[in-house]
Amino acid sequence: MTELSGRERAGQLIAGTDRERAALADPNVRADRFVNRWQELQG
């Protein structure tokens, strides 16, 4: 990512944001992340 610039970098950033938005919309992904964070706190 650091070697990209301009439109290529912006395109990669937008694609990453879109993937994250889709993940946050999926209740299974949200639950998995919650459990992982909870376990890290207990560890």
PDBQT receptor file of N, H, CA, C and O in Angstrom, charges set to zero:
ATOM      1  N   MET A   1       0.829  -1.192   0.000  1.00  0.00    +0.000 N 
ATOM      2  CA  MET A   1       0.000   0.000   0.000  1.00  0.00    +0.000 C 
ATOM      3  C   MET A   1       0.872   1.254   0.000  1.00  0.00    +0.000 C 
ATOM      4  O   MET A   1       0.537   2.232  -0.668  1.00  0.00    +0.000 OA
ATOM      5  N   THR A   2       1.970   1.243   0.728  1.00  0.00    +0.000 N 
ATOM      6  H   THR A   2       2.241   0.448   1.270  1.00  0.00    +0.000 HD
ATOM      7  CA  THR A   2       2.787   2.445   0.826  1.00  0.00    +0.000 C 
ATOM      8  C   THR A   2       3.467   2.785  -0.488  1.00  0.00    +0.000 C 
ATOM      9  O   THR A   2       3.847   3.936  -0.705  1.00  0.00    +0.000 OA
ATOM     10  N   GLU A   3       3.628   1.795  -1.378  1.00  0.00    +0.000 N 
ATOM     11  H   GLU A   3       3.319   0.861  -1.201  1.00  0.00    +0.000 HD
ATOM     12  CA  GLU A   3       4.273   2.081  -2.652  1.00  0.00    +0.000 C 
ATOM     13  C   GLU A   3       3.299   2.646  -3.683  1.00  0.00    +0.000 C 
ATOM     14  O   GLU A   3       3.720   3.086  -4.753  1.00  0.00    +0.000 OA
ATOM     15  N   LEU A   4       2.010   2.639  -3.374  1.00  0.00    +0.000 N 
ATOM     16  H   LEU A   4       1.669   2.282  -2.505  1.00  0.00    +0.000 HD
ATOM     17  CA  LEU A   4       1.008   3.184  -4.286  1.00  0.00    +0.000 C 
ATOM     18  C   LEU A   4       0.833   4.677  -4.052  1.00  0.00    +0.000 C 
ATOM     19  O   LEU A   4       1.108   5.190  -2.967  1.00  0.00    +0.000 OA
ATOM     20  N   SER A   5       0.371   5.361  -5.089  1.00  0.00    +0.000 N 
ATOM     21  H   SER A   5       0.148   4.944  -5.970  1.00  0.00    +0.000 HD
ATOM     22  CA  SER A   5       0.074   6.783  -4.932  1.00  0.00    +0.000 C 
ATOM     23  C   SER A   5      -1.056   7.164  -5.879  1.00  0.00    +0.000 C 
ATOM     24  O   SER A   5      -1.392   6.433  -6.811  1.00  0.00    +0.000 OA
ATOM     25  N   GLY A   6      -1.617   8.311  -5.612  1.00  0.00    +0.000 N 
ATOM     26  H   GLY A   6      -1.344   8.904  -4.855  1.00  0.00    +0.000 HD
ATOM     27  CA  GLY A   6      -2.652   8.843  -6.484  1.00  0.00    +0.000 C 
ATOM     28  C   GLY A   6      -3.900   7.991  -6.548  1.00  0.00    +0.000 C 
ATOM     29  O   GLY A   6      -4.412   7.529  -5.528  1.00  0.00    +0.000 OA
ATOM     30  N   ARG A   7      -4.380   7.792  -7.760  1.00  0.00    +0.000 N 
ATOM     31  H   ARG A   7      -3.964   8.167  -8.589  1.00  0.00    +0.000 HD
ATOM     32  CA  ARG A   7      -5.629   7.051  -7.976  1.00  0.00    +0.000 C 
ATOM     33  C   ARG A   7      -5.536   5.606  -7.494  1.00  0.00    +0.000 C 
ATOM     34  O   ARG A   7      -6.507   5.064  -6.966  1.00  0.00    +0.000 OA
ATOM     35  N   GLU A   8      -4.376   4.982  -7.672  1.00  0.00    +0.000 N 
ATOM     36  H   GLU A   8      -3.587   5.423  -8.100  1.00  0.00    +0.000 HD
ATOM     37  CA  GLU A   8      -4.224   3.589  -7.234  1.00  0.00    +0.000 C 
ATOM     38  C   GLU A   8      -4.395   3.475  -5.725  1.00  0.00    +0.000 C 
ATOM     39  O   GLU A   8      -5.099   2.593  -5.234  1.00  0.00    +0.000 OA
ATOM     40  N   ARG A   9      -3.755   4.362  -5.010  1.00  0.00    +0.000 N 
ATOM     41  H   ARG A   9      -3.183   5.078  -5.410  1.00  0.00    +0.000 HD
ATOM     42  CA  ARG A   9      -3.850   4.333  -3.546  1.00  0.00    +0.000 C 
ATOM     43  C   ARG A   9      -5.279   4.628  -3.097  1.00  0.00    +0.000 C 
ATOM     44  O   ARG A   9      -5.814   3.952  -2.219  1.00  0.00    +0.000 OA
ATOM     45  N   ALA A  10      -5.885   5.631  -3.699  1.00  0.00    +0.000 N 
ATOM     46  H   ALA A  10      -5.450   6.180  -4.412  1.00  0.00    +0.000 HD
ATOM     47  CA  ALA A  10      -7.267   5.974  -3.341  1.00  0.00    +0.000 C 
ATOM     48  C   ALA A  10      -8.193   4.799  -3.626  1.00  0.00    +0.000 C 
ATOM     49  O   ALA A  10      -9.085   4.501  -2.831  1.00  0.00    +0.000 OA
ATOM     50  N   GLY A  11      -7.985   4.137  -4.749  1.00  0.00    +0.000 N 
ATOM     51  H   GLY A  11      -7.261   4.379  -5.394  1.00  0.00    +0.000 HD
ATOM     52  CA  GLY A  11      -8.809   2.978  -5.088  1.00  0.00    +0.000 C 
ATOM     53  C   GLY A  11      -8.665   1.859  -4.071  1.00  0.00    +0.000 C 
ATOM     54  O   GLY A  11      -9.654   1.232  -3.693  1.00  0.00    +0.000 OA
ATOM     55  N   GLN A  12      -7.441   1.604  -3.625  1.00  0.00    +0.000 N 
ATOM     56  H   GLN A  12      -6.638   2.114  -3.932  1.00  0.00    +0.000 HD
ATOM     57  CA  GLN A  12      -7.202   0.570  -2.620  1.00  0.00    +0.000 C 
ATOM     58  C   GLN A  12      -7.842   0.949  -1.284  1.00  0.00    +0.000 C 
ATOM     59  O   GLN A  12      -8.427   0.101  -0.610  1.00  0.00    +0.000 OA
ATOM     60  N   LEU A  13      -7.732   2.208  -0.906  1.00  0.00    +0.000 N 
ATOM     61  H   LEU A  13      -7.257   2.897  -1.454  1.00  0.00    +0.000 HD
ATOM     62  CA  LEU A  13      -8.333   2.663   0.351  1.00  0.00    +0.000 C 
ATOM     63  C   LEU A  13      -9.853   2.545   0.314  1.00  0.00    +0.000 C 
ATOM     64  O   LEU A  13     -10.471   2.115   1.288  1.00  0.00    +0.000 OA
ATOM     65  N   ILE A  14     -10.443   2.921  -0.791  1.00  0.00    +0.000 N 
ATOM     66  H   ILE A  14      -9.941   3.271  -1.582  1.00  0.00    +0.000 HD
ATOM     67  CA  ILE A  14     -11.898   2.825  -0.937  1.00  0.00    +0.000 C 
ATOM     68  C   ILE A  14     -12.338   1.364  -0.912  1.00  0.00    +0.000 C 
ATOM     69  O   ILE A  14     -13.346   1.031  -0.288  1.00  0.00    +0.000 OA
ATOM     70  N   ALA A  15     -11.592   0.495  -1.585  1.00  0.00    +0.000 N 
ATOM     71  H   ALA A  15     -10.773   0.766  -2.092  1.00  0.00    +0.000 HD
ATOM     72  CA  ALA A  15     -11.929  -0.932  -1.584  1.00  0.00    +0.000 C 
ATOM     73  C   ALA A  15     -11.846  -1.496  -0.169  1.00  0.00    +0.000 C 
ATOM     74  O   ALA A  15     -12.700  -2.286   0.233  1.00  0.00    +0.000 OA
ATOM     75  N   GLY A  16     -10.831  -1.100   0.584  1.00  0.00    +0.000 N 
ATOM     76  H   GLY A  16     -10.137  -0.458   0.258  1.00  0.00    +0.000 HD
ATOM     77  CA  GLY A  16     -10.707  -1.558   1.965  1.00  0.00    +0.000 C 
ATOM     78  C   GLY A  16     -11.850  -1.065   2.832  1.00  0.00    +0.000 C 
ATOM     79  O   GLY A  16     -12.363  -1.803   3.674  1.00  0.00    +0.000 OA
ATOM     80  N   THR A  17     -12.246   0.173   2.628  1.00  0.00    +0.000 N 
ATOM     81  H   THR A  17     -11.830   0.772   1.944  1.00  0.00    +0.000 HD
ATOM     82  CA  THR A  17     -13.375   0.731   3.374  1.00  0.00    +0.000 C 
ATOM     83  C   THR A  17     -14.660  -0.019   3.039  1.00  0.00    +0.000 C 
ATOM     84  O   THR A  17     -15.473  -0.293   3.921  1.00  0.00    +0.000 OA
ATOM     85  N   ASP A  18     -14.836  -0.345   1.771  1.00  0.00    +0.000 N 
ATOM     86  H   ASP A  18     -14.175  -0.122   1.054  1.00  0.00    +0.000 HD
ATOM     87  CA  ASP A  18     -16.023  -1.104   1.356  1.00  0.00    +0.000 C 
ATOM     88  C   ASP A  18     -16.043  -2.493   1.984  1.00  0.00    +0.000 C 
ATOM     89  O   ASP A  18     -17.092  -2.958   2.430  1.00  0.00    +0.000 OA
ATOM     90  N   ARG A  19     -14.881  -3.162   2.022  1.00  0.00    +0.000 N 
ATOM     91  H   ARG A  19     -14.029  -2.784   1.659  1.00  0.00    +0.000 HD
ATOM     92  CA  ARG A  19     -14.810  -4.491   2.650  1.00  0.00    +0.000 C 
ATOM     93  C   ARG A  19     -15.132  -4.404   4.132  1.00  0.00    +0.000 C 
ATOM     94  O   ARG A  19     -15.839  -5.257   4.668  1.00  0.00    +0.000 OA
ATOM     95  N   GLU A  20     -14.616  -3.374   4.797  1.00  0.00    +0.000 N 
ATOM     96  H   GLU A  20     -14.042  -2.681   4.362  1.00  0.00    +0.000 HD
ATOM     97  CA  GLU A  20     -14.882  -3.212   6.231  1.00  0.00    +0.000 C 
ATOM     98  C   GLU A  20     -16.363  -2.920   6.475  1.00  0.00    +0.000 C 
ATOM     99  O   GLU A  20     -16.942  -3.447   7.425  1.00  0.00    +0.000 OA
ATOM    100  N   ARG A  21     -16.974  -2.103   5.647  1.00  0.00    +0.000 N 
ATOM    101  H   ARG A  21     -16.503  -1.675   4.876  1.00  0.00    +0.000 HD
ATOM    102  CA  ARG A  21     -18.401  -1.801   5.779  1.00  0.00    +0.000 C 
ATOM    103  C   ARG A  21     -19.235  -3.069   5.612  1.00  0.00    +0.000 C 
ATOM    104  O   ARG A  21     -20.191  -3.292   6.356  1.00  0.00    +0.000 OA
ATOM    105  N   ALA A  22     -18.872  -3.896   4.636  1.00  0.00    +0.000 N 
ATOM    106  H   ALA A  22     -18.096  -3.715   4.032  1.00  0.00    +0.000 HD
ATOM    107  CA  ALA A  22     -19.589  -5.155   4.417  1.00  0.00    +0.000 C 
ATOM    108  C   ALA A  22     -19.406  -6.084   5.615  1.00  0.00    +0.000 C 
ATOM    109  O   ALA A  22     -20.351  -6.760   6.022  1.00  0.00    +0.000 OA
ATOM    110  N   ALA A  23     -18.206  -6.122   6.179  1.00  0.00    +0.000 N 
ATOM    111  H   ALA A  23     -17.439  -5.573   5.848  1.00  0.00    +0.000 HD
ATOM    112  CA  ALA A  23     -17.956  -6.972   7.346  1.00  0.00    +0.000 C 
ATOM    113  C   ALA A  23     -18.777  -6.503   8.539  1.00  0.00    +0.000 C 
ATOM    114  O   ALA A  23     -19.327  -7.324   9.274  1.00  0.00    +0.000 OA
ATOM    115  N   LEU A  24     -18.864  -5.205   8.736  1.00  0.00    +0.000 N 
ATOM    116  H   LEU A  24     -18.418  -4.539   8.139  1.00  0.00    +0.000 HD
ATOM    117  CA  LEU A  24     -19.629  -4.672   9.865  1.00  0.00    +0.000 C 
ATOM    118  C   LEU A  24     -21.130  -4.899   9.696  1.00  0.00    +0.000 C 
ATOM    119  O   LEU A  24     -21.871  -4.920  10.679  1.00  0.00    +0.000 OA
ATOM    120  N   ALA A  25     -21.573  -5.065   8.469  1.00  0.00    +0.000 N 
ATOM    121  H   ALA A  25     -20.971  -5.047   7.671  1.00  0.00    +0.000 HD
ATOM    122  CA  ALA A  25     -22.992  -5.318   8.223  1.00  0.00    +0.000 C 
ATOM    123  C   ALA A  25     -23.351  -6.785   8.468  1.00  0.00    +0.000 C 
ATOM    124  O   ALA A  25     -24.528  -7.124   8.590  1.00  0.00    +0.000 OA
ATOM    125  N   ASP A  26     -22.341  -7.653   8.540  1.00  0.00    +0.000 N 
ATOM    126  H   ASP A  26     -21.385  -7.377   8.441  1.00  0.00    +0.000 HD
ATOM    127  CA  ASP A  26     -22.570  -9.088   8.743  1.00  0.00    +0.000 C 
ATOM    128  C   ASP A  26     -22.562  -9.398  10.241  1.00  0.00    +0.000 C 
ATOM    129  O   ASP A  26     -21.530  -9.241  10.893  1.00  0.00    +0.000 OA
ATOM    130  N   PRO A  27     -23.689  -9.833  10.795  1.00  0.00    +0.000 N 
ATOM    131  CA  PRO A  27     -23.743 -10.090  12.236  1.00  0.00    +0.000 C 
ATOM    132  C   PRO A  27     -22.778 -11.181  12.692  1.00  0.00    +0.000 C 
ATOM    133  O   PRO A  27     -22.311 -11.149  13.831  1.00  0.00    +0.000 OA
ATOM    134  N   ASN A  28     -22.473 -12.138  11.830  1.00  0.00    +0.000 N 
ATOM    135  H   ASN A  28     -22.853 -12.163  10.905  1.00  0.00    +0.000 HD
ATOM    136  CA  ASN A  28     -21.528 -13.192  12.206  1.00  0.00    +0.000 C 
ATOM    137  C   ASN A  28     -20.115 -12.647  12.379  1.00  0.00    +0.000 C 
ATOM    138  O   ASN A  28     -19.406 -13.028  13.311  1.00  0.00    +0.000 OA
ATOM    139  N   VAL A  29     -19.715 -11.766  11.491  1.00  0.00    +0.000 N 
ATOM    140  H   VAL A  29     -20.290 -11.456  10.734  1.00  0.00    +0.000 HD
ATOM    141  CA  VAL A  29     -18.390 -11.153  11.590  1.00  0.00    +0.000 C 
ATOM    142  C   VAL A  29     -18.321 -10.283  12.838  1.00  0.00    +0.000 C 
ATOM    143  O   VAL A  29     -17.326 -10.304  13.562  1.00  0.00    +0.000 OA
ATOM    144  N   ARG A  30     -19.368  -9.527  13.083  1.00  0.00    +0.000 N 
ATOM    145  H   ARG A  30     -20.177  -9.509  12.495  1.00  0.00    +0.000 HD
ATOM    146  CA  ARG A  30     -19.391  -8.676  14.278  1.00  0.00    +0.000 C 
ATOM    147  C   ARG A  30     -19.294  -9.510  15.543  1.00  0.00    +0.000 C 
ATOM    148  O   ARG A  30     -18.573  -9.147  16.473  1.00  0.00    +0.000 OA
ATOM    149  N   ALA A  31     -20.014 -10.624  15.585  1.00  0.00    +0.000 N 
ATOM    150  H   ALA A  31     -20.599 -10.919  14.830  1.00  0.00    +0.000 HD
ATOM    151  CA  ALA A  31     -19.972 -11.496  16.760  1.00  0.00    +0.000 C 
ATOM    152  C   ALA A  31     -18.579 -12.093  16.942  1.00  0.00    +0.000 C 
ATOM    153  O   ALA A  31     -18.071 -12.146  18.062  1.00  0.00    +0.000 OA
ATOM    154  N   ASP A  32     -17.964 -12.538  15.862  1.00  0.00    +0.000 N 
ATOM    155  H   ASP A  32     -18.377 -12.495  14.952  1.00  0.00    +0.000 HD
ATOM    156  CA  ASP A  32     -16.612 -13.100  15.951  1.00  0.00    +0.000 C 
ATOM    157  C   ASP A  32     -15.618 -12.072  16.475  1.00  0.00    +0.000 C 
ATOM    158  O   ASP A  32     -14.782 -12.388  17.321  1.00  0.00    +0.000 OA
ATOM    159  N   ARG A  33     -15.707 -10.852  15.979  1.00  0.00    +0.000 N 
ATOM    160  H   ARG A  33     -16.386 -10.595  15.292  1.00  0.00    +0.000 HD
ATOM    161  CA  ARG A  33     -14.800  -9.798  16.442  1.00  0.00    +0.000 C 
ATOM    162  C   ARG A  33     -15.028  -9.479  17.908  1.00  0.00    +0.000 C 
ATOM    163  O   ARG A  33     -14.076  -9.263  18.657  1.00  0.00    +0.000 OA
ATOM    164  N   PHE A  34     -16.285  -9.450  18.318  1.00  0.00    +0.000 N 
ATOM    165  H   PHE A  34     -17.059  -9.626  17.710  1.00  0.00    +0.000 HD
ATOM    166  CA  PHE A  34     -16.610  -9.175  19.717  1.00  0.00    +0.000 C 
ATOM    167  C   PHE A  34     -16.010 -10.243  20.621  1.00  0.00    +0.000 C 
ATOM    168  O   PHE A  34     -15.388  -9.926  21.635  1.00  0.00    +0.000 OA
ATOM    169  N   VAL A  35     -16.195 -11.503  20.255  1.00  0.00    +0.000 N 
ATOM    170  H   VAL A  35     -16.700 -11.760  19.431  1.00  0.00    +0.000 HD
ATOM    171  CA  VAL A  35     -15.669 -12.605  21.067  1.00  0.00    +0.000 C 
ATOM    172  C   VAL A  35     -14.145 -12.541  21.121  1.00  0.00    +0.000 C 
ATOM    173  O   VAL A  35     -13.556 -12.729  22.186  1.00  0.00    +0.000 OA
ATOM    174  N   ASN A  36     -13.508 -12.280  19.996  1.00  0.00    +0.000 N 
ATOM    175  H   ASN A  36     -13.985 -12.127  19.131  1.00  0.00    +0.000 HD
ATOM    176  CA  ASN A  36     -12.044 -12.185  19.979  1.00  0.00    +0.000 C 
ATOM    177  C   ASN A  36     -11.547 -11.066  20.882  1.00  0.00    +0.000 C 
ATOM    178  O   ASN A  36     -10.585 -11.253  21.626  1.00  0.00    +0.000 OA
ATOM    179  N   ARG A  37     -12.185  -9.918  20.825  1.00  0.00    +0.000 N 
ATOM    180  H   ARG A  37     -12.967  -9.766  20.221  1.00  0.00    +0.000 HD
ATOM    181  CA  ARG A  37     -11.767  -8.799  21.681  1.00  0.00    +0.000 C 
ATOM    182  C   ARG A  37     -12.005  -9.116  23.150  1.00  0.00    +0.000 C 
ATOM    183  O   ARG A  37     -11.184  -8.782  24.004  1.00  0.00    +0.000 OA
ATOM    184  N   TRP A  38     -13.124  -9.758  23.441  1.00  0.00    +0.000 N 
ATOM    185  H   TRP A  38     -13.791 -10.029  22.747  1.00  0.00    +0.000 HD
ATOM    186  CA  TRP A  38     -13.441 -10.124  24.822  1.00  0.00    +0.000 C 
ATOM    187  C   TRP A  38     -12.385 -11.083  25.367  1.00  0.00    +0.000 C 
ATOM    188  O   TRP A  38     -11.929 -10.934  26.501  1.00  0.00    +0.000 OA
ATOM    189  N   GLN A  39     -12.003 -12.061  24.561  1.00  0.00    +0.000 N 
ATOM    190  H   GLN A  39     -12.373 -12.182  23.640  1.00  0.00    +0.000 HD
ATOM    191  CA  GLN A  39     -10.993 -13.026  24.987  1.00  0.00    +0.000 C 
ATOM    192  C   GLN A  39      -9.633 -12.362  25.182  1.00  0.00    +0.000 C 
ATOM    193  O   GLN A  39      -8.884 -12.749  26.079  1.00  0.00    +0.000 OA
ATOM    194  N   GLU A  40      -9.304 -11.369  24.359  1.00  0.00    +0.000 N 
ATOM    195  H   GLU A  40      -9.912 -11.055  23.631  1.00  0.00    +0.000 HD
ATOM    196  CA  GLU A  40      -8.054 -10.629  24.535  1.00  0.00    +0.000 C 
ATOM    197  C   GLU A  40      -8.054  -9.877  25.860  1.00  0.00    +0.000 C 
ATOM    198  O   GLU A  40      -7.021  -9.786  26.523  1.00  0.00    +0.000 OA
ATOM    199  N   LEU A  41      -9.200  -9.341  26.247  1.00  0.00    +0.000 N 
ATOM    200  H   LEU A  41     -10.040  -9.414  25.708  1.00  0.00    +0.000 HD
ATOM    201  CA  LEU A  41      -9.294  -8.623  27.518  1.00  0.00    +0.000 C 
ATOM    202  C   LEU A  41      -9.109  -9.562  28.702  1.00  0.00    +0.000 C 
ATOM    203  O   LEU A  41      -8.524  -9.181  29.716  1.00  0.00    +0.000 OA
ATOM    204  N   GLN A  42      -9.602 -10.777  28.574  1.00  0.00    +0.000 N 
ATOM    205  H   GLN A  42     -10.077 -11.086  27.750  1.00  0.00    +0.000 HD
ATOM    206  CA  GLN A  42      -9.494 -11.735  29.662  1.00  0.00    +0.000 C 
ATOM    207  C   GLN A  42      -8.104 -12.371  29.725  1.00  0.00    +0.000 C 
ATOM    208  O   GLN A  42      -7.699 -12.879  30.770  1.00  0.00    +0.000 OA
ATOM    209  N   GLY A  43      -7.372 -12.342  28.601  1.00  0.00    +0.000 N 
ATOM    210  H   GLY A  43      -7.701 -11.928  27.752  1.00  0.00    +0.000 HD
ATOM    211  CA  GLY A  43      -6.062 -12.995  28.516  1.00  0.00    +0.000 C 
ATOM    212  C   GLY A  43      -5.045 -12.254  29.243  1.00  0.00    +0.000 C 
ATOM    213  O   GLY A  43      -3.885 -12.665  29.274  1.00  0.00    +0.000 OA
TER     214      GLY A  43
